[in-house]
Amino acid sequence: MEEKSKLKQNENQSLIEEMVKSGVHYGRAKRWTHPSIRPFLLKSNKNIELFNLKLTANKLNEATRFMKELIANNKTILFIGTTPAAQSKIRELAIALGQPYVVYKWIAGLLTNFSTIQARLVHFRELLKKESEGELARYQPKERSLIEKQLQKLKNLYSGIVNFDKLPDAIFIVNLAYKQHQTALKEAYKMKIPIVAITGSDNNINQVHFFIPANDKAPRSISFLLDNIKEELLSLKKINESENKSEELN
């Protein structure tokens, strides 16, 4: 038991050291600090807030455990990151896990007006089918140009949710303070969907169910945290797929 405890401590220490290298511990200037997140900050005389990475590591593990449970039960997590710093890593994480994502901009009503969004997705899938089968070439140049422009706009908006056929069982957000993400947050809250988030020092952690207090602005910090989450969740996904194949063979 003592050896397991020491191993866990060593793992957390290693994680904290990697966090420091990636700048996960940096918050914003003190004037932006939200009162709810103060218990997760170190005391500092300098102007920039610093996160207590021991607490960050604990919260990262807690949030990951929650998402692992969802993945293990074939639940859906909608990954959201529309800031330039988060877009590519959120897309990469979601695709690796086979989960939906939003990285271009938040689609108003995605959660609260789901039936309307579903109708748009049906139209989007029909256009994608026409494109893949070469049917767009049959239209006159002017009409084809208009359809292609429409299709590109739809790709930007809906590519990450093309097979989105039910409300998610949870959402994951990077940077709660971002205006578009506040809309997503309100919609999830209204629909009683659990919220997981990487929360900067300017975020209200009382708005979410599971939070990771960390630098949610810098690409390097975001990349490190999302890679860590991906590694944990992907290992579980592979186990699930292997078990499903075994059941099929039997």
C-alpha positions as CSV (number, residue, x, y, z in Angstrom):
1,M,0.0,0.0,0.0
2,E,2.9,2.3,0.9
3,E,4.6,1.5,-2.4
4,K,1.5,2.4,-4.4
5,S,1.2,5.7,-2.5
6,K,4.8,6.6,-3.3
7,L,4.4,5.6,-6.9
8,K,1.3,7.9,-7.1
9,Q,3.3,10.8,-5.5
10,N,6.1,10.3,-8.0
11,E,3.7,10.3,-10.9
12,N,2.1,13.5,-9.7
13,Q,5.5,15.1,-9.2
14,S,6.5,14.2,-12.7
15,L,3.2,15.5,-14.0
16,I,3.8,18.8,-12.2
17,E,7.3,19.2,-13.5
18,E,6.0,18.7,-17.1
19,M,3.2,21.3,-16.4
20,V,5.8,23.9,-15.3
21,K,7.8,23.3,-18.5
22,S,4.6,23.9,-20.5
23,G,3.6,27.0,-18.7
24,V,0.4,25.5,-17.2
25,H,0.9,27.4,-14.0
26,Y,0.5,30.9,-15.4
27,G,-2.7,32.8,-14.9
28,R,-3.7,36.2,-15.9
29,A,-2.9,39.6,-14.3
30,K,-4.4,39.9,-10.8
31,R,-7.0,42.5,-11.8
32,W,-8.8,39.8,-13.8
33,T,-8.9,37.2,-11.1
34,H,-12.3,35.6,-10.4
35,P,-12.9,35.2,-6.6
36,S,-14.0,31.5,-7.0
37,I,-10.6,30.4,-8.3
38,R,-8.4,32.0,-5.6
39,P,-8.1,28.8,-3.5
40,F,-6.3,27.2,-6.5
41,L,-3.7,30.0,-6.8
42,L,-0.4,30.5,-5.0
43,K,0.2,33.6,-3.0
44,S,2.5,35.9,-5.0
45,N,3.6,39.5,-4.7
46,K,3.9,39.8,-8.5
47,N,1.2,40.9,-10.9
48,I,0.7,37.6,-12.7
49,E,-1.3,34.9,-10.9
50,L,0.3,31.4,-10.5
51,F,-1.7,28.2,-10.2
52,N,-1.0,25.7,-7.4
53,L,-0.1,22.8,-9.7
54,K,-0.6,20.2,-7.0
55,L,-4.3,21.2,-7.0
56,T,-4.3,21.4,-10.8
57,A,-3.0,17.9,-11.1
58,N,-5.7,16.6,-8.7
59,K,-8.4,18.4,-10.7
60,L,-7.0,17.1,-14.0
61,N,-7.1,13.5,-12.7
62,E,-10.7,14.1,-11.4
63,A,-11.9,15.5,-14.7
64,T,-10.2,12.7,-16.6
65,R,-11.8,10.0,-14.4
66,F,-15.2,11.5,-15.1
67,M,-14.6,11.5,-18.9
68,K,-13.2,8.0,-18.7
69,E,-16.4,6.8,-17.1
70,L,-18.4,8.3,-20.0
71,I,-16.1,6.8,-22.6
72,A,-16.3,3.4,-20.9
73,N,-20.1,3.5,-21.1
74,N,-20.1,4.7,-24.8
75,K,-21.3,8.1,-23.9
76,T,-20.8,11.3,-26.0
77,I,-18.6,14.2,-25.1
78,L,-18.9,17.4,-27.2
79,F,-15.4,19.1,-27.3
80,I,-15.5,22.9,-27.7
81,G,-12.5,25.2,-28.4
82,T,-13.1,28.0,-30.9
83,T,-10.1,30.2,-29.8
84,P,-7.1,30.0,-32.2
85,A,-5.0,28.6,-29.3
86,A,-7.3,25.6,-28.8
87,Q,-8.8,24.8,-32.3
88,S,-6.3,22.3,-33.7
89,K,-5.8,20.4,-30.5
90,I,-9.5,20.1,-29.7
91,R,-10.1,18.8,-33.2
92,E,-7.2,16.4,-32.9
93,L,-8.5,15.1,-29.5
94,A,-12.1,14.7,-30.6
95,I,-11.2,12.9,-33.8
96,A,-8.9,10.5,-32.0
97,L,-11.7,9.6,-29.6
98,G,-14.4,9.5,-32.3
99,Q,-16.3,12.4,-30.5
100,P,-18.0,15.5,-31.9
101,Y,-16.4,18.9,-31.7
102,V,-16.9,22.6,-32.4
103,V,-13.9,24.7,-33.3
104,Y,-15.0,27.2,-35.9
105,K,-17.6,29.1,-33.9
106,W,-20.3,28.2,-31.5
107,I,-23.6,27.4,-33.3
108,A,-26.4,29.2,-31.5
109,G,-29.1,26.7,-30.4
110,L,-26.9,23.7,-30.9
111,L,-28.1,22.3,-27.6
112,T,-31.3,24.2,-26.9
113,N,-32.7,24.1,-30.4
114,F,-31.5,20.6,-31.3
115,S,-34.3,19.7,-33.8
116,T,-33.6,22.7,-36.0
117,I,-29.8,21.9,-36.0
118,Q,-30.7,18.3,-36.9
119,A,-32.6,19.5,-40.0
120,R,-29.5,21.6,-41.1
121,L,-27.3,18.6,-40.6
122,V,-29.5,16.5,-42.8
123,H,-29.2,19.1,-45.6
124,F,-25.4,19.2,-45.0
125,R,-25.1,15.5,-45.3
126,E,-27.1,15.6,-48.6
127,L,-24.8,18.2,-50.0
128,L,-21.7,16.1,-48.9
129,K,-23.2,13.1,-50.7
130,K,-23.7,15.1,-53.9
131,E,-20.2,16.4,-53.7
132,S,-18.6,12.9,-53.2
133,E,-20.7,11.4,-56.0
134,G,-19.8,14.2,-58.5
135,E,-23.3,15.5,-58.8
136,L,-22.4,19.1,-58.3
137,A,-20.7,19.1,-61.7
138,R,-24.1,18.7,-63.3
139,Y,-25.2,22.2,-62.2
140,Q,-24.6,25.4,-64.3
141,P,-21.4,27.2,-63.3
142,K,-23.2,30.0,-61.5
143,E,-25.5,27.7,-59.5
144,R,-22.6,25.3,-58.7
145,S,-20.5,28.2,-57.4
146,L,-23.3,29.2,-55.0
147,I,-23.8,25.6,-53.8
148,E,-20.0,25.2,-53.3
149,K,-19.9,28.4,-51.2
150,Q,-22.8,27.3,-49.1
151,L,-21.2,23.9,-48.7
152,Q,-17.9,25.4,-47.5
153,K,-19.7,27.5,-45.0
154,L,-21.5,24.4,-43.7
155,K,-18.3,22.5,-43.6
156,N,-16.8,25.2,-41.3
157,L,-19.7,25.0,-39.0
158,Y,-20.8,21.4,-39.0
159,S,-17.9,19.2,-40.0
160,G,-17.2,18.3,-36.3
161,I,-20.8,17.3,-35.7
162,V,-21.8,15.8,-39.0
163,N,-23.0,12.6,-37.3
164,F,-24.4,14.4,-34.2
165,D,-27.7,12.6,-33.7
166,K,-28.4,13.2,-30.0
167,L,-27.6,15.7,-27.3
168,P,-24.1,15.0,-25.7
169,D,-23.8,13.4,-22.3
170,A,-21.2,16.1,-21.4
171,I,-19.4,19.0,-22.9
172,F,-15.7,19.9,-22.6
173,I,-14.6,23.6,-23.0
174,V,-11.3,25.3,-23.2
175,N,-11.5,28.9,-21.9
176,L,-14.8,29.6,-20.3
177,A,-14.4,33.4,-20.4
178,Y,-14.4,33.5,-24.2
179,K,-17.7,35.1,-25.3
180,Q,-18.8,32.2,-27.6
181,H,-18.1,29.7,-25.0
182,Q,-20.3,31.6,-22.5
183,T,-23.2,30.9,-24.9
184,A,-22.3,27.2,-25.0
185,L,-22.1,27.2,-21.3
186,K,-25.5,28.7,-20.8
187,E,-27.1,26.2,-23.3
188,A,-25.5,23.2,-21.6
189,Y,-26.6,24.6,-18.2
190,K,-30.2,25.0,-19.5
191,M,-30.2,21.5,-20.8
192,K,-28.7,20.1,-17.6
193,I,-25.6,18.7,-19.5
194,P,-22.5,18.2,-17.3
195,I,-19.7,20.6,-18.1
196,V,-15.9,19.9,-17.9
197,A,-13.5,22.8,-18.6
198,I,-10.0,24.1,-18.4
199,T,-10.5,27.2,-16.4
200,G,-8.1,30.2,-16.3
201,S,-7.7,32.6,-13.4
202,D,-10.4,34.8,-14.8
203,N,-13.0,32.0,-14.9
204,N,-15.9,31.3,-12.5
205,I,-15.4,27.7,-11.5
206,N,-18.9,27.6,-10.0
207,Q,-20.3,27.5,-13.5
208,V,-19.0,24.0,-14.2
209,H,-19.1,20.5,-12.8
210,F,-15.5,19.5,-13.3
211,F,-12.7,22.1,-13.8
212,I,-9.0,22.0,-14.4
213,P,-7.5,25.3,-13.0
214,A,-4.7,26.1,-15.5
215,N,-3.4,28.4,-18.2
216,D,-6.3,28.3,-20.8
217,K,-4.8,30.9,-23.1
218,A,-1.4,29.7,-24.2
219,P,-1.2,27.1,-27.0
220,R,1.6,25.2,-25.2
221,S,-0.3,24.8,-22.0
222,I,-3.5,23.8,-23.8
223,S,-1.6,21.4,-25.9
224,F,0.0,19.7,-22.9
225,L,-3.3,19.3,-21.0
226,L,-5.2,18.0,-24.0
227,D,-2.4,15.6,-24.9
228,N,-2.5,14.3,-21.4
229,I,-6.3,13.8,-21.5
230,K,-6.1,12.2,-25.0
231,E,-3.5,9.7,-23.8
232,E,-5.7,8.6,-20.9
233,L,-8.9,8.4,-22.8
234,L,-7.5,6.9,-25.9
235,S,-6.0,4.0,-23.9
236,L,-9.5,3.3,-22.5
237,K,-11.1,3.5,-26.0
238,K,-8.6,0.9,-27.3
239,I,-9.5,-1.4,-24.5
240,N,-13.2,-1.0,-25.2
241,E,-12.7,-1.7,-28.9
242,S,-10.6,-4.8,-28.2
243,E,-13.3,-6.1,-25.8
244,N,-16.0,-5.5,-28.4
245,K,-14.0,-7.4,-31.0
246,S,-13.5,-10.3,-28.6
247,E,-17.3,-10.4,-28.0
248,E,-18.0,-10.5,-31.7
249,L,-15.6,-13.4,-32.2
250,N,-17.2,-15.3,-29.4
